């Protein structure tokens, strides 16, 4: 490795910061899919957020995304009112965790 090249650790740290800073937008996009009733899109977004948040060490956000994904999967084509309330609570938690992660990344 050349002296001018960043180390693998530095590259991974930079990727983690970039990911954390993008989390509020990712949660907002998930919320938008849900608001539009785009259930398949929302399930995919929740699944991706669940996995990537877990990979980058954001366990609480991953748990909220998992709860959203599971609620969407269990609700079929159109979440019932009880499922929507649960999803909305989890979205609030996800927004809070995403904002916290983005702040801490800076």
SVG drawing of the C-alpha trace seen along z (x, -y; Angstrom):
<svg xmlns="http://www.w3.org/2000/svg" viewBox="-58 -16 62 29">
<polyline fill="none" stroke="black" stroke-width="0.4" points="0.0,0.0 1.3,-3.5 1.8,-6.0 -0.8,-8.2 -3.5,-5.5 -6.1,-5.3 -6.0,-2.1 -8.8,0.4 -9.9,-0.7 -10.1,-4.3 -12.2,-3.3 -14.5,-1.2 -14.9,-4.1 -15.7,-6.5 -18.3,-4.1 -19.9,-3.8 -20.1,-7.6 -21.6,-8.0 -24.1,-5.2 -25.1,-6.8 -25.5,-10.2 -27.9,-8.7 -30.1,-6.9 -32.7,-9.7 -33.3,-9.8 -33.6,-6.0 -36.2,-6.0 -38.1,-8.8 -38.1,-6.9 -39.5,-3.9 -42.2,-6.0 -43.0,-7.5 -43.5,-4.0 -45.8,-3.1 -47.8,-6.4 -48.3,-5.7 -49.5,-2.2 -46.6,-0.8 -46.4,2.3 -44.0,4.4 -41.6,1.4 -42.0,0.7 -41.2,4.4 -38.1,4.3 -37.0,1.0 -37.6,2.3 -35.7,5.5 -32.7,3.6 -32.6,1.2 -32.8,4.1 -29.8,5.8 -27.6,2.8 -28.3,1.2 -27.4,4.5 -24.2,4.8 -23.1,1.3 -23.9,1.9 -27.1,-0.1 -29.0,2.7 -31.9,0.6 -32.6,-0.7 -32.3,2.8 -34.8,4.0 -37.3,1.3 -36.9,2.1 -37.3,5.8 -40.6,5.1 -41.8,3.0 -40.9,5.7 -42.6,8.4 -45.7,6.3 -45.9,5.6 -45.3,9.3 -48.0,10.3 -50.5,7.8 -50.8,9.0 -51.6,6.5 -53.1,3.8 -52.1,3.4 -55.0,3.3 -55.4,0.5 -53.7,2.3 -50.7,3.1 -50.6,-0.5 -50.4,-1.7 -47.5,0.7 -45.8,-0.3 -46.2,-4.0 -44.7,-3.5 -41.7,-1.6 -41.3,-4.4 -41.1,-6.9 -38.4,-4.8 -36.6,-4.3 -36.6,-8.1 -35.2,-8.8 -32.5,-6.1 -31.5,-7.3 -31.2,-10.9 -29.1,-9.8 -26.8,-7.7 -26.4,-10.6 -25.6,-13.1 -23.0,-10.7 -21.4,-10.1 -20.5,-13.8"/>
</svg>
